[in-house]
Amino acid sequence: DQQVKQNSPSLSVQEGRISILNCDYTNSMFDYFLWYKKYPAEGPTFLISISSIKDKNEDGRFTVFLNKSAKHLSLHIVPSQPGDSAVYFCAASITGNQFYFGTGTSLTVIP
Amino acid sequence: DSGVTQTPKHLITATGQRVTLRCSPRSGDLSVYWYQQSLDQGLQFLIQYYNGEERAKGNILERFSAQQFPDLHSELNLSSLELGDSALYFCASSVASETYNEQFFGPGTRLTVL
């Protein structure tokens, strides 16, 4: 049972434009959400997180939005750069418990 | 470089066999997590150890077991291997036991069962 879903397996965006990656979850008990970025032949690396008490968190070019009523999470990358091309995973947890990961979205930023 | 090391990088074996995957966490991290990523699947949480003790269990098969040693390195043992066990196995570490602590992932071990 996939509790965290990334319905877009891939996304292509022009350099300089905004990339929007989406994530939906089913468990209303999740209270902590993260995005990880993964390059080929490497492990995932932490990108940004958000607690359920917030609806937005920014870190440089990366912003995560949380819509609890819709059980929806999104990651905005502005402006997109070729080095952002990677697979992005969203993950959710009930604090103190295990993480549930989505299946990933492969982002390609076209120069 | 996350500071988490995993060996071996690649492993090819036959059905029915047993393998051991090894993980060394970042210096100072007490928690180790194991994940499995099968083709077109997200990372599936298998098990977490904190300072030598099992802390949380996910969708880990009974044929799989893990342990964390006094020096904090961890091993994941996979036995009676089946074709469906072919996957990338990631280890991650964090400083404490709660999931809001950032997890640092190793590069993974790719297991192929023939």
Interface residues (C-beta under 8 A of the other chain):
Chain A: Q2 V4 Q6 Y32 Y36 A41 E42 G43 P44 T45 F46 S49 S51 F89 A91 S93 I94 T95 G96 N97 Q98 F99 Y100 F101 G102 T103 G104
Chain B: S2 V4 Y33 Y35 D40 Q41 G42 L43 Q44 F45 Q48 A56 G58 F90 A92 S97 E98 T99 Y100 E102 Q103 F104 F105 G106 P107 G108
